[in-house]
Amino acid sequence: MLYGKHTHEKDEYLSPIFGASAERHDLPKYRLAQHSLAPREADRLVRDELLDEGNSRLNLATFCQTYMEPEAVELMKDTLEKNAIDKSEYPRTAEIENRCVNIIANLWHAADTEKFTGTSTIGSSEACMLGGLAMKFAWRKRAQANGLDLNAHRPNLVISAGYQVCWEKFCVYWDIDMHVVPMDPQHMSLDVDHVLDYVDDYTIGIVGILGITYTGQYDDLARLDAVVEAYNRRTTYPVYIHVDAASGGFYTPFIDPQLIWDFRLKNVISINASGHKYGLVYPGVGWVIWRDQQYLPEELVFKVSYLGGELPTMAINFSHSASQLIGQYYNFIRFGVDGYREIQQKTHDVAHYLAKALAKIGEFTLINDGRQLPLLCYRLTDRPDREWTLYDLSDRLLMHGWQVPTYPLPQNLQEQVIQRIVVRADFGMNMAHDFIDDLTQAIAELNQAHIVFHADDTPKKYGFTH
Ligand SMILES: *Cc1c(COP(=O)(O)O)cnc(C)c1O
């Protein structure tokens, strides 16, 4: 968020109310106080401020991890001060990052015949920026070699309307036109039959999404690859695919290993994923891997010193803590393939249970039943005598502490207001039962309510949806 000047007329004061008389200070909220506080007082005050915040475990809106094992947390706490960019001070940490890149490239089937390269990032947003920049620079080289007039049009990126906001940011920040392939009720992911209508000589690449944030559905990447392959055979301006696997990158390989979406597809040149989604690490860590060094233009790579030598890096941020990287490596060695599969399978099973339970309630039409990403999306089934909306249901659920967002689908589908539940590793079957009980009770209450709050049912965003 961008914050601005606090406009209250006079400063508000925070007064500690616990403990010793030494705590009887007044503390201005919006400017630095003159005096210092004892650690205990400061701790108390900050904890008090955070007291009425949502409980992250009950937040069914987010894909981000809300649980890690105590050992992982200790390890991460103990490594908070390590600066991930300082490869020469922390060469072991650099080696851990290197191992993670190798583990992930292997998971995504990078070919032995090519030289993959990749890096950790703060999250998928940074990873998408890097993937997008590499596509932009590589396109420009190809276009220049072909003699294309680079000033005649802005370069463009092709993506379905189900994109996550980071791609809009990428296009705005780096001055790229976004060619959005619309979604409609028949095409709830990238419309592969029409994707080429949006491609031209100025296209830097096509983004396929392995798990659309809104609905959890996968773009059909194998078909996209086939379409792109046929196109590239007949053009001098080839296009390539970046897969935004923010959610699917650490989920699909374990739950649906037969699905071919990754470097097994010839035209997929780069992939990103969020370590802090189904990679099971607390925010923020992400990853981006290129199938071969040739797809990452040299100008984008900067050298940092490393044990008397130099190490290539690509990042938008410079300093940040290495503890998330170390948490990621902990998870990799702790869980292995079997462990990740078991955890994700349990998550998948909980999503299936919820899908069945939601269908049984009789009020909802499921748009996504957790078959792909373990998330449930549903709208209200038409029933003329129902006075409440999904927005009212979100409110009611919040009374039990559950945060469940309600929002309209993107462009062309915005008349459909849906609710979404993201199932994560720490949402066990026990919690799913509790949730269904609370949901059933909330609906019973709404059916009897005399005043419903959201009588105006124009689509609006309600809750966190990214
Ligand atoms: C969450 C998400 C992102 C952004 O990821 P962060 O790790 O939060 O920066 C990008 N794309 C998709 C498809 C996502 O689901």
The ligand as a Gaussian input file, in Angstrom:
#p B3LYP/6-31G(d) Opt

LIG

0 1
 C        0.043000     -15.399000      -6.422000
 C        0.270000     -15.285000      -7.872000
 C        1.218000     -14.385000      -8.383000
 C        1.984000     -13.453000      -7.500000
 O        2.766000     -14.173000      -6.645000
 P        3.515000     -13.587000      -5.359000
 O        4.388000     -14.721000      -4.983000
 O        2.463000     -13.283000      -4.353000
 O        4.271000     -12.365000      -5.795000
 C        1.427000     -14.377000      -9.750000
 N        0.728000     -15.172000     -10.567000
 C       -0.199000     -16.046000     -10.131000
 C       -0.918000     -16.932000     -11.096000
 C       -0.460000     -16.118000      -8.755000
 O       -1.390000     -16.990000      -8.307000

